[in-house]
């Protein structure tokens, strides 16, 4: 049996634990700024790592990378350890194995995916398209599928948009395409590139198996996404994390009930996921959260208030850690009431009144017992993490990168032949003299001296990942429909 995770000590010296077998029933960590939410997140991630569970989390404030360094020398941590009487089993000043990631490629290994893998629906959300523009984007993706043109990066999509704008007859079977709509999408693509998304859409694409590693001691790797800059483009931040969550659901096999999760996914600043999301997308998010637990993945939303999370999603979050909330306005007071109502009452105190008076590092906690029933809410002093609390130095970051399991795997981008090159060659063929023999796009092969792969070669060299997931993709799309982009 996997050792339970100590969250802290409650009233009457009772220790409050999170059972690993119930950890894939998801959870919520909430509280106002400055109440200890980040340290709780740090403690939970570290604890999962130490029982062999890999973790994915975003470093929104730039102060979580210390998980990869040993703790010690922190007077406040030492005082809390003494206060709670923690032994070596529940507190150890050691580092956790860590892999650093960064969409911008500045503070970690580059994270990439392709436009085809993200799909038109999530891309439309990322671009902020209206209904008509989203329809054009769907046509472009369908046209690419039917012609075997790979959509990998932004230049591929820009080339294909230009192609359908100049050749509307070729897309007439799919629906009307307005040049004005194409122009609007092109402008939004330019804005997206300026925000750094051009680095996200390329290859080699992220293999989710690299997020699920353990070290030689059996500890799970902490996968930390640098997000202190990314958070300033909230649509890119939330859409990327939603895509990653969908990929985990799509690619991982069913495992049923397990003694501990295969991966725990922390979604910090969770309100960004739900802000302005259309109802159909919210329904799909709710489905993913409900079903992904059978894949052995636990999802933990981190936000300021439970009111930030829709009720259909909130109802699936069985493990709750609620730090203090402030009630300065009527809206704040409603949020406090909502937070109190999500707990199983404790006759020893008034939950709603207590939420506003909790001290820093204190929380109201309710977890699931062995039967999956929520326990009575407890007032808890949260145990501190053993690894360092706070950021790391540039030298320490470089050392982590140098020793990384994925060193050299993602660092160099690959640009293989795709829609941009095929359409460019097609345009060149049209411009050649009539006497020259045109080359069929369908028979495209590698040009002499070119390092690019033909579509056939590209297909062959990437099928271990893409073909292996195609059956899964088609089945999942039947259930989730638009979330994963429909047919590609």
C-alpha positions as CSV (number, residue, x, y, z in Angstrom):
1,X,0.0,0.0,0.0
2,X,1.3,3.4,-0.9
3,X,2.0,5.7,2.0
4,X,-0.7,8.4,2.4
5,X,0.2,12.0,1.8
6,X,0.2,14.2,4.9
7,X,-1.5,17.5,4.3
8,X,-1.1,18.8,7.9
9,X,-2.4,18.6,11.4
10,X,-6.0,19.5,12.4
11,X,-7.5,20.5,15.7
12,X,-6.9,18.0,18.5
13,X,-3.5,17.0,16.9
14,X,-5.3,14.8,14.3
15,X,-3.2,14.3,11.2
16,X,-5.1,14.9,7.9
17,X,-4.0,12.8,4.9
18,X,-4.8,12.5,1.2
19,X,-5.1,8.8,0.2
20,X,-3.1,8.1,-3.0
21,X,-5.8,5.6,-4.2
22,X,-8.3,8.5,-4.1
23,X,-6.0,11.1,-5.6
24,X,-7.2,10.6,-9.1
25,X,-10.7,11.7,-8.0
26,X,-9.3,15.2,-8.6
27,X,-9.0,18.2,-6.2
28,X,-9.2,21.9,-5.6
29,X,-6.7,24.3,-3.9
30,X,-8.3,27.7,-3.3
31,X,-7.6,30.8,-1.4
32,X,-6.9,34.5,-1.6
33,X,-3.5,35.9,-2.5
34,X,-1.0,35.6,0.3
35,X,-2.8,32.9,2.3
36,X,-0.4,30.0,1.6
37,X,-1.9,28.5,-1.5
38,X,1.5,28.3,-3.3
39,X,3.2,26.5,-0.4
40,X,0.3,24.0,-0.3
41,X,0.7,23.4,-4.0
42,X,4.5,22.9,-3.4
43,X,3.8,20.4,-0.6
44,X,1.3,18.4,-2.6
45,X,3.5,18.2,-5.7
46,X,6.5,17.2,-3.7
47,X,4.6,14.6,-1.8
48,X,3.2,13.0,-5.0
49,X,6.8,12.9,-6.4
50,X,8.1,11.1,-3.4
51,X,5.5,8.3,-3.7
52,X,6.5,7.8,-7.3
53,X,3.9,9.9,-9.1
54,X,5.0,12.2,-11.9
55,X,3.6,15.7,-11.7
56,X,2.9,18.5,-14.3
57,X,2.5,22.0,-13.1
58,X,2.9,25.6,-14.3
59,X,5.2,28.0,-12.5
60,X,3.0,31.1,-12.8
61,X,5.0,33.4,-10.4
62,X,8.4,32.0,-11.0
63,X,8.8,30.7,-7.4
64,X,8.2,26.9,-7.7
65,X,11.5,25.8,-9.2
66,X,12.9,25.4,-5.8
67,X,11.2,22.0,-5.7
68,X,14.2,20.7,-7.6
69,X,16.6,21.9,-4.8
70,X,17.0,20.6,-1.2
71,X,15.5,22.7,1.6
72,X,17.1,23.7,4.8
73,X,17.9,26.9,6.6
74,X,14.4,28.3,6.6
75,X,13.5,29.4,10.1
76,X,9.7,29.5,9.4
77,X,9.8,26.0,7.9
78,X,11.8,24.7,10.9
79,X,9.3,26.3,13.3
80,X,6.3,24.7,11.6
81,X,8.0,21.3,11.5
82,X,8.6,21.5,15.3
83,X,5.0,22.8,15.9
84,X,3.5,19.8,14.0
85,X,6.0,17.3,15.3
86,X,6.9,16.0,11.9
87,X,9.2,13.0,11.6
88,X,11.5,11.9,8.8
89,X,8.6,9.9,7.2
90,X,6.6,13.1,6.7
91,X,9.3,15.7,6.2
92,X,12.7,15.4,4.5
93,X,14.8,18.3,3.3
94,X,15.5,16.8,-0.1
95,X,15.1,17.9,-3.7
96,X,12.7,16.3,-6.1
97,X,13.7,15.2,-9.6
98,X,12.7,17.9,-12.1
99,X,12.3,18.6,-15.8
100,X,12.0,22.2,-16.9
101,X,9.8,23.2,-19.8
102,X,9.2,26.5,-21.5
103,X,7.0,27.3,-24.6
104,X,9.3,30.2,-25.3
105,X,12.4,28.0,-24.9
106,X,14.1,30.4,-22.5
107,X,13.9,28.8,-19.1
108,X,13.4,25.2,-20.0
109,X,13.2,22.7,-22.8
110,X,11.0,23.8,-25.7
111,X,7.4,22.5,-25.6
112,X,5.9,22.0,-29.1
113,X,2.9,20.7,-30.7
114,X,1.5,20.9,-34.3
115,X,-1.5,22.7,-35.5
116,X,-3.0,19.4,-36.6
117,X,-2.7,18.0,-33.1
118,X,-4.3,21.1,-31.5
119,X,-7.2,21.1,-34.0
120,X,-9.4,23.9,-35.3
121,X,-11.7,24.3,-32.3
122,X,-9.0,25.0,-29.7
123,X,-7.0,27.0,-32.3
124,X,-10.2,29.1,-32.9
125,X,-10.5,29.7,-29.2
126,X,-6.8,30.7,-29.0
127,X,-7.2,33.2,-31.9
128,X,-10.5,34.5,-30.6
129,X,-12.4,33.9,-33.8
130,X,-16.1,34.5,-34.4
131,X,-18.4,31.9,-35.7
132,X,-17.9,32.7,-39.3
133,X,-14.1,32.8,-39.0
134,X,-14.1,29.5,-37.1
135,X,-16.1,28.0,-40.0
136,X,-13.4,29.1,-42.4
137,X,-10.8,27.5,-40.2
138,X,-12.6,24.2,-40.2
139,X,-12.8,24.3,-44.0
140,X,-9.1,24.9,-44.2
141,X,-8.3,22.0,-41.9
142,X,-10.7,19.7,-43.8
143,X,-9.1,20.7,-47.1
144,X,-5.7,19.9,-45.8
145,X,-6.8,16.5,-44.6
146,X,-8.4,15.6,-47.9
147,X,-5.3,16.6,-49.8
148,X,-2.8,15.1,-47.5
149,X,-1.2,18.4,-46.7
150,X,0.4,18.5,-43.3
151,X,-0.5,21.4,-41.1
152,X,2.4,21.7,-38.7
153,X,3.3,25.3,-38.0
154,X,1.9,28.8,-38.6
155,X,3.5,29.2,-42.0
156,X,1.6,26.1,-43.2
157,X,-1.7,27.6,-42.1
158,X,-0.9,31.0,-43.5
159,X,0.0,29.4,-46.9
160,X,-3.2,27.4,-47.0
161,X,-5.3,30.4,-46.0
162,X,-3.7,32.3,-48.9
163,X,-4.3,29.4,-51.2
164,X,-8.1,29.1,-50.5
165,X,-8.5,32.9,-50.7
166,X,-6.9,33.0,-54.2
167,X,-8.5,29.8,-55.4
168,X,-12.1,29.8,-53.9
169,X,-13.3,27.4,-56.6
170,X,-11.0,24.7,-55.1
171,X,-12.8,25.0,-51.8
172,X,-16.3,25.5,-53.1
173,X,-17.4,21.9,-52.2
174,X,-16.7,22.7,-48.5
175,X,-18.6,26.0,-48.3
176,X,-18.2,29.7,-49.0
177,X,-14.9,31.4,-48.0
178,X,-14.8,35.1,-47.7
179,X,-11.5,36.9,-48.3
180,X,-12.4,39.2,-45.5
181,X,-12.6,36.3,-43.1
182,X,-9.3,34.9,-44.3
183,X,-7.7,38.3,-43.9
184,X,-9.1,38.6,-40.3
185,X,-7.6,35.1,-39.4
186,X,-4.3,36.1,-41.0
187,X,-4.1,39.2,-38.8
188,X,-4.9,37.3,-35.7
189,X,-2.2,34.7,-36.6
190,X,0.3,37.6,-36.8
191,X,-0.7,38.7,-33.3
192,X,-0.4,35.1,-32.1
193,X,3.1,34.9,-33.4
194,X,4.1,38.1,-31.7
195,X,2.9,36.5,-28.4
196,X,5.4,33.6,-28.9
197,X,3.0,31.0,-30.2
198,X,5.2,30.5,-33.3
199,X,7.6,28.6,-31.1
200,X,4.8,26.4,-29.8
201,X,3.6,25.2,-33.2
202,X,6.5,23.2,-34.7
203,X,8.3,19.9,-34.3
204,X,9.5,17.7,-32.6
205,X,6.1,17.6,-30.9
206,X,5.9,16.8,-27.2
207,X,5.7,13.1,-26.4
208,X,3.6,12.8,-23.2
209,X,5.6,9.8,-22.2
210,X,8.4,12.2,-21.3
211,X,6.1,13.7,-18.7
212,X,5.6,10.4,-16.9
213,X,9.1,9.5,-15.8
214,X,10.5,8.3,-12.5
215,X,14.2,8.5,-11.3
216,X,16.4,5.6,-10.2
217,X,15.0,5.9,-6.7
218,X,11.4,5.6,-7.9
219,X,10.5,9.2,-7.4
220,X,8.2,10.9,-9.9
221,X,9.6,13.8,-12.0
222,X,8.2,17.2,-11.4
223,X,7.5,18.7,-14.9
224,X,7.6,22.5,-14.4
225,X,6.4,24.8,-17.2
226,X,7.8,28.3,-17.0
227,X,4.7,30.5,-17.1
228,X,5.7,33.8,-15.5
229,X,5.8,35.3,-19.0
230,X,3.2,33.0,-20.6
231,X,0.6,34.1,-18.0
232,X,0.5,37.5,-19.7
233,X,-1.1,35.9,-22.7
234,X,-3.9,34.0,-20.8
235,X,-5.5,32.6,-23.9
236,X,-2.3,30.9,-25.0
237,X,-1.6,29.7,-21.4
238,X,-5.1,28.2,-20.8
239,X,-5.5,26.7,-24.3
240,X,-2.1,25.0,-24.2
241,X,-2.9,23.4,-20.8
242,X,-6.3,22.4,-22.1
243,X,-4.7,20.8,-25.2
244,X,-2.3,18.9,-23.0
245,X,-5.1,17.6,-20.7
246,X,-7.0,16.5,-23.8
247,X,-3.8,14.7,-25.2
248,X,-3.4,12.9,-21.9
249,X,-7.0,11.7,-22.1
250,X,-6.6,10.7,-25.7
251,X,-3.4,8.8,-25.5
252,X,-3.3,7.1,-22.1
253,X,-5.0,3.7,-21.8
254,X,-7.7,2.8,-19.3
255,X,-6.3,1.6,-16.0
256,X,-9.3,1.6,-13.7
257,X,-8.8,1.8,-10.0
258,X,-5.1,2.2,-9.1
259,X,-3.2,2.5,-5.8
260,X,-1.9,5.8,-6.9
261,X,-2.2,8.1,-9.9
262,X,0.0,7.7,-13.0
263,X,0.2,11.5,-13.3
264,X,-1.1,14.5,-11.3
265,X,-1.9,17.6,-13.3
266,X,-2.0,20.9,-11.5
267,X,-3.9,23.6,-13.3
268,X,-2.9,26.9,-11.7
269,X,-4.9,30.1,-12.3
270,X,-7.8,27.8,-13.3
271,X,-10.2,30.6,-13.8
272,X,-8.5,31.4,-17.1
273,X,-9.6,28.1,-18.4
274,X,-13.3,28.9,-17.9
275,X,-13.4,32.7,-18.6
276,X,-15.3,33.4,-21.7
277,X,-15.4,29.7,-22.7
278,X,-18.6,28.9,-24.7
279,X,-21.1,26.4,-23.2
280,X,-20.2,23.6,-25.6
281,X,-16.5,23.9,-24.6
282,X,-17.4,23.9,-20.9
283,X,-19.4,20.7,-21.5
284,X,-16.4,19.0,-23.1
285,X,-14.0,20.1,-20.3
286,X,-16.5,18.6,-17.8
287,X,-16.4,15.4,-19.8
288,X,-12.7,15.2,-19.9
289,X,-12.4,15.9,-16.1
290,X,-15.0,13.2,-15.4
291,X,-13.5,10.5,-17.6
292,X,-9.7,11.1,-17.3
293,X,-9.7,9.7,-13.8
294,X,-10.1,6.2,-15.4
295,X,-6.7,6.9,-17.2
296,X,-5.1,7.3,-13.8
297,X,-4.7,11.1,-14.0
298,X,-5.6,13.3,-11.2
299,X,-6.4,16.9,-12.0
300,X,-6.1,19.6,-9.3
301,X,-7.4,23.1,-10.0
302,X,-5.7,26.0,-8.2
303,X,-7.5,29.3,-8.0
304,X,-8.6,32.0,-5.7
305,X,-12.2,30.9,-5.2
306,X,-14.3,27.8,-5.8
307,X,-16.7,30.2,-7.6
308,X,-14.1,30.4,-10.4
309,X,-14.9,26.8,-11.3
310,X,-18.2,25.8,-12.9
311,X,-20.5,23.7,-10.8
312,X,-20.4,20.7,-13.1
313,X,-16.6,20.6,-12.7
314,X,-16.5,21.6,-9.1
315,X,-18.8,18.6,-8.2
316,X,-16.1,16.2,-9.4
317,X,-13.3,17.6,-7.2
318,X,-13.3,15.3,-4.3
319,X,-10.3,16.5,-2.4
320,X,-10.5,20.1,-1.2
321,X,-8.0,22.5,0.4
322,X,-9.5,25.9,1.1
323,X,-7.3,28.7,2.4
324,X,-8.7,32.0,3.7
325,X,-11.0,34.1,1.6
326,X,-11.7,37.8,2.0
327,X,-15.2,39.1,2.1
328,X,-15.0,42.9,1.3
329,X,-17.8,43.0,-1.2
330,X,-21.2,41.3,-1.7
331,X,-19.6,39.2,-4.5
332,X,-16.8,38.2,-2.1
333,X,-19.5,37.2,0.5
334,X,-21.2,35.0,-2.0
335,X,-17.9,33.3,-2.8
336,X,-17.4,32.6,0.9
337,X,-20.8,31.1,1.1
338,X,-20.2,28.9,-2.0
339,X,-16.9,27.7,-0.6
340,X,-18.5,26.8,2.7
341,X,-21.3,24.9,1.0
342,X,-18.9,22.6,-0.8
343,X,-17.7,21.0,2.4
344,X,-19.3,18.3,4.6
345,X,-20.1,20.3,7.8
346,X,-18.1,19.9,11.0
347,X,-20.3,20.5,14.1
348,X,-17.3,21.9,15.9
349,X,-17.3,25.2,14.0
350,X,-19.1,27.4,11.5
351,X,-17.4,26.8,8.2
352,X,-18.6,30.0,6.5
353,X,-17.4,32.2,9.4
354,X,-14.1,30.4,9.8
355,X,-13.1,30.8,6.1
356,X,-12.5,34.5,6.5
357,X,-10.4,34.2,9.7
358,X,-7.9,31.5,8.7
359,X,-4.3,32.4,9.2
360,X,-1.5,32.1,6.6
361,X,-0.7,28.5,6.2
362,X,-4.0,27.3,7.6
363,X,-6.8,25.7,5.5
364,X,-10.0,23.9,5.7
365,X,-9.4,20.4,4.3
366,X,-11.7,17.6,3.3
367,X,-10.4,14.5,1.4
368,X,-12.0,11.3,0.3
369,X,-11.9,8.2,2.6
370,X,-11.4,4.6,1.5
371,X,-14.9,4.4,0.3
372,X,-14.8,7.6,-1.7
373,X,-16.9,9.5,0.7
374,X,-15.8,13.1,1.6
375,X,-14.6,13.4,5.2
376,X,-15.9,16.0,7.6
377,X,-14.0,19.3,7.0
378,X,-11.1,19.9,9.3
379,X,-9.2,23.1,10.2
380,X,-5.6,22.2,9.3
381,X,-2.1,23.7,9.7
382,X,-0.5,22.7,6.4
383,X,2.8,20.9,6.6
384,X,5.7,22.6,4.9
385,X,7.6,21.1,1.9
386,X,11.1,19.7,2.4
387,X,12.5,21.1,-0.8
388,X,13.4,24.8,-1.1
389,X,10.6,27.3,-1.1
390,X,11.3,30.0,-3.7
391,X,13.0,30.4,-7.1
392,X,16.4,29.1,-8.2
393,X,19.5,30.8,-9.6
394,X,20.3,30.8,-13.3
395,X,23.3,28.5,-12.5
396,X,21.0,26.0,-10.8
397,X,18.6,26.1,-13.8
398,X,21.4,25.4,-16.2
399,X,22.6,22.5,-14.1
400,X,19.0,21.0,-14.1
401,X,18.9,21.4,-17.9
402,X,22.3,19.8,-18.4
403,X,21.3,16.7,-16.4
404,X,17.8,16.5,-17.9
405,X,16.4,13.2,-19.2
406,X,15.3,15.0,-22.4
407,X,18.4,16.9,-23.0
408,X,18.9,17.3,-26.8
409,X,15.5,15.7,-27.6
410,X,13.5,18.9,-28.1
411,X,16.1,21.6,-28.2
412,X,16.6,21.7,-32.0
413,X,13.5,22.4,-34.1
414,X,12.8,20.2,-37.2
415,X,11.1,21.6,-40.3
416,X,9.9,18.8,-42.5
417,X,8.0,19.1,-45.8
418,X,4.4,20.2,-45.1
419,X,1.6,22.3,-46.6
420,X,3.8,25.4,-47.0
421,X,6.4,23.6,-49.1
422,X,3.8,21.7,-51.1
423,X,1.8,24.7,-52.0
424,X,4.9,26.7,-52.8
425,X,6.1,24.0,-55.2
426,X,2.6,23.8,-56.7
427,X,2.7,27.6,-57.4
428,X,6.2,27.2,-59.0
429,X,4.9,24.5,-61.3
430,X,2.1,26.7,-62.5
431,X,4.6,29.4,-63.3
432,X,6.8,27.1,-65.3
433,X,6.7,27.2,-69.1
434,X,4.0,25.0,-70.6
435,X,6.6,22.9,-72.3
436,X,8.1,21.7,-69.0
437,X,6.7,18.6,-67.5
438,X,4.7,19.4,-64.4
439,X,5.4,17.4,-61.3
440,X,2.4,15.9,-59.5
441,X,2.0,17.0,-55.9
442,X,0.8,13.6,-55.1
443,X,4.0,12.1,-56.5
444,X,6.2,14.6,-54.5
445,X,9.5,13.1,-53.4
446,X,12.5,14.5,-51.8
447,X,14.3,17.0,-54.1
448,X,18.0,16.3,-54.8
449,X,20.1,18.0,-52.1
450,X,17.1,18.8,-50.0
451,X,17.1,17.8,-46.3
452,X,13.3,18.0,-46.2
453,X,11.2,14.9,-46.1
454,X,8.5,14.2,-48.6
455,X,5.0,13.6,-47.3
456,X,5.5,9.8,-47.7
457,X,8.8,9.9,-45.8
458,X,7.4,12.2,-43.2
459,X,4.5,9.9,-42.6
460,X,6.8,6.9,-42.3
461,X,9.2,8.6,-39.8
462,X,6.5,9.9,-37.5
463,X,4.0,7.0,-37.4
464,X,5.2,5.4,-34.1
465,X,3.5,8.3,-32.4
466,X,0.9,9.6,-34.8
467,X,-0.4,6.3,-36.3
468,X,-0.4,4.6,-32.9
469,X,-2.8,7.3,-31.7
470,X,-5.0,7.5,-34.8
471,X,-7.4,4.8,-33.7
472,X,-7.5,6.4,-30.2
473,X,-8.1,9.8,-31.8
474,X,-11.1,8.6,-33.9
475,X,-12.7,6.9,-30.9
476,X,-12.1,9.9,-28.6
477,X,-13.5,12.4,-31.2
478,X,-16.6,10.3,-31.3
479,X,-17.1,11.1,-27.6
480,X,-15.6,14.6,-27.3
481,X,-16.3,15.9,-30.7
482,X,-15.2,19.5,-31.0
483,X,-12.8,19.6,-28.1
484,X,-10.2,17.6,-30.0
485,X,-10.8,19.4,-33.3
486,X,-13.2,17.0,-35.0
487,X,-12.0,15.2,-38.1
488,X,-8.5,16.1,-39.3
